[in-house]
Amino acid sequence: MEFHADEVVIGCDAFRIYRSGKMDRLHLHLPARVPAGLDPATGVTSKDVVLDASTGLSARLFLPTSRGARGSSSEKLPILVFFHGGAFLIESAVSPLYHGYVASLAAAAGVLAVSVEYRLAPEHPVPAAYDDAWGALQWAASARDEWIAEHGDVARLFLAGDSAGGNMVHNVLVKLASSSHPAAPRIEGAILLHPWFGGNTPVEGEDATKAKEMAMIWEFRVPRHGRRRGRPADEPDGAGRAGAGEPPVRADARVRRREGLGGGAGPRVLRRRGRERVAGEHRVVRVGRGGARVLPREAGVHQG
């Protein structure tokens, strides 16, 4: 059977992937850039900050201007580091979808949010996104930015992300769990919203055709030498699991649905696979209707 390099192997309304390895991001899904500044709808002010000029890593910070019932304007806020979704291939922290979502989240939760503009594949294959996630967390914890230094409480540091961003949260937690560095940031909690994980075995409710497409997209985001279906690249080399004899994950991590970011059968499959992944790896998880929750090791393991 003859194959052509310009043959479309994956086509959807957001992008096309060709057999040659080229990808087109389609015009209707190229995110417009929402300018930073005051959002009248939420009362949240945002600004853009370059975190690493050598890689282009940046972030959009969101600061609620009115604390309301959350406390006085002089009280320091928890810091939430957020990673957007998009299959590691599309979307942006400054798109209308994610700017609006994180602004509303900052206002409702009363947090200083750091929404990370990480590098995308295929131009920057994974693990570039993982490196950016780790770098952004360290930057936020360092409080080098004046907003974080003045308004943020680095002792209350949280992670959150949806889809690919949820996968990145998981990666950071695993790296933290295997880190023996005394200066490693301490995470108070983490939320994985429809985290995107691959796997060889379909989960309940997963369409076989869609699962095959997802597997192809999954492999497209990593270099050819890193394509390992049995051990997907969401597990970084050298990052230990929080199992026997290893440091526990120091976070309360929940796998949840993402209000305001879509729904349907696909996200339900992502949520189910995410719960199974977290439960299977960390062994310190309570799994129930509310999500998969990583507990302190001394709490033991509870299922149901």
N, C-alpha and C positions, 0 to 999 in steps of 0.2 A: 504494500500500500504506500502510495507516494504522499509525502507530507510537504507542505509549503511553509516557509518561515513566517509569511504574513497571514497565516491562518489564525483566526480568532479561536482560542481554546476556552476562554472564559469571557462571557459578555453579560453585563448587567447595566442598569441605568446610571451607575456611577463611574464605571471604568471598563476598559477592554484590555485583556491580556492576550498577547500573541505567542505563537509557538516559539518565535525567536527570542522571547524574553522581554520584548518591548511592551510598555504599557501606555495607554492613553487615558488620561483623566478627562471625562466628558464635560463639555462646557457648562451644562446645566448644573453640574455638581462641583464646579470649581468654586470654593467658598469665597464670597465677598468678604472684604476686610471691614469689620465694624471698628470705627475709630474709638480710641480710649477716651475716657473722660467721665463726666457725671451722667448716670443713667436715671432720668427723671422717674421712670416707672418703679425703680427699686430703692432709690436714694443711695446707690452704691457708686463710688468713684473708682475708676480703673486707670492703670498706667502700664506701659510696656517697659521691660527691663532686659538688657542683654546680660546673660549669665556667663557665657563663654564665647568670646569673640572668635576664637580659633575654630570652633565648630559651628557657630551660628546659633547655639542654644539660647533661647530666650523664654520669657514668661510674661503673662499678663497678670498683674496683681489687682485684686478686688478688695476695696476697703469700705465697709458699711459706714455711712456718715451719721446714721441715727441708730443708737443701740436699743432704744425702746425698753421693753421689759427685760432685755438681756443684761442691763446694767448701765452704769454711768459712762459718759464719754471718756473718762480717765481710766477705766478698767481695761486691762490688756486682753486681747482676743485670742482664742485658739487659732492655730495656723493649719489650714487644710491645703495640702499639695494635691492637685488634681491632674489626671492624665486623660485626655480625650480619646474617644474611640475612632474607628475608621479602618479596621483591618491592617493597621500599620502602613496603609497605602494612601489614605485620603484624610480630609478634614483638618481642622486647625483650631487652636485655642482662641483665635480672633474671628472665627466664622460667626454668622448670626446665631446658629444653633447653640454653640458652646459658649459664646459670650453671654447670651441671654440666660442660659441654664446656670452658669457659674455665678453670674450676678444675682440671680434670684436665690440661689443656694446660700451665697454669702449673707444676703439680707435676712433670709428666713432662719438660718442657723446661728447668725451672729459670729461669723468667722472671718478672718483675713485669709482670702483664698489666693493660692499661687497656681495658676493654670498654665501648664508647661507646653511650650511650642517645641516639640521634639522633632528630630529628623525622621523623614519618612522613607520607606522602601518604595521602589527598588533602587532609587538613587543612592540611598544610604541603607544597605541591608542590615537587618537585625544581626548583631546585637547593638547597633548604634542607638536605637530607641531605649534599650535597657541602660546603656551608658548614660544617656541624657537624663533618664529618670533618676538614677543614682546621683548624678551631678546636681540635679535640681533639688533633691532632698537635702544634700549636704549644704548647698547654697542657702536654702531656707533656714536650716538649723543654725547656720553661722550668724544670722541676723546682720549681715553686712548692709542690707538695704535699709534706708532710713524709715520706711513705713513699718517694716518688721521690727526694727530696733525700738521704735517709739510706741507702736500699737500692738505688736504681736507677742504672744507668750510661747517661747520655744520649748517650755516644759509641757505644753499641751499641743503636740504635733500629731496631725492625722494625715492619712493617705486615702484617696478615693480615685476611682476611674471606672469607665464603662467600656465594655467590649474589649478591644485591644488594650485600652487603658487599665481595665481590670486585670488583664494578664500581666501588665507592667507592675501593678501593685503587688501581685503575687511574687513576681521576680524580686522586687525590692525586699519583701518580707523574708524570702528565703535567703537572700544575701545578708540581711541583718542577722538572721538566726545563725548563720555560719561565721559571722564576724566576731573576732576576739578583741578588736580594737576598742580601748576604753572610751574613745571619743566618738564612737559610732552613734548616730542620732537615735534617741529613744522614741519609739512610736507608741502613742497612747491608744490608737485605734485605726482600723482600716475598713473600708467598704468597697467590695467588689461588685459592680453593677453589671449584670449579664456578662461576666468575664469570658473572653474567648480562649478556649483551650481546644486543641485537637486531640485525636485519639484513634486507635485502630478499630475499636469496638464501638458501634453506634449505641447511643443511649436511647431510652424510651422516648418515642415520639419524633425521632430524627428521620427525616426523609432521606432515602438512600442516594438519590440524585443530588440533592442539596449537600449531603455529607461529602460526596465525591468532589463537588465544586469547592467546598470549603477546604478540603485537603489540598487541592491544587493551589488555592490562594495562599494557604498556610506555607506551602513549600516555596512559593514565589517570593516570599518576603525575606528568605535567608539565602546566603551564597550556596552554590551547588554542593560544596564539600560539607555544608552544615545541615543538609536535608536528611533528617533521620526520623522516619515515621514512627519507629518504635520508641524513640525518645525525643520528642519534639523540642525545638530550640527554645521553648519557654523555660527550660531548666538550664541555667547557665553552667558551663563547665566550671568545676571547682566550687560550686555553691552547694553546700551540704543540706540535707533535709533535717527538719526538726524531729529527728527520731532518737532512739536510745543513744545516750552518750554525747548528744549534741545540744547546744544551747537552745532553749525554747524560743519560739516566736514571741516577742514582747509586745503583742498587740491583740486587741479585741477585734477580730476581722469577721465581717459579715458579708455573705453573698446574697445580694438583694436584687429586686427589680428596680428599674430606673424610671421613676416618674418623670414625665415630660420629655423623654427621649425615645419614645416609640414602644411598641409592644407586639404581641402576636406569637405564633408558634416558634419562630426562629429564636427570639429572646428567651422563651421558656426553655428551649433546648440548651442554650448557652448557660442559663442559670442552673439547670440540672447538672450539666457537665462540670460546671464550676464547683458546685457543692461536692460532687463526687471527688473532684481533683483535690480540693482542700482537705476533705475528710480523709482521703486515702494517703496523702503525703504527710500531714502534720500529726495525725494520730492523737490530737488533743482537741477534738472538735465535738460540739453538740450539734446534731443535725435535726432540724424540726421545721415547722411551717414557716417560721420567721427567717430561715436561712441557715447557712453553715457558719458556726461561730468558733473561732479559735480561742481556746481558753488557756489560762496559765497552766503549766504542766502539773502543778500540784493538785489541780482540780480533777485530774484523771480524764478518762474517756467516757463519753456518754453518747449513745445513739438513740434518737427518737425524742 
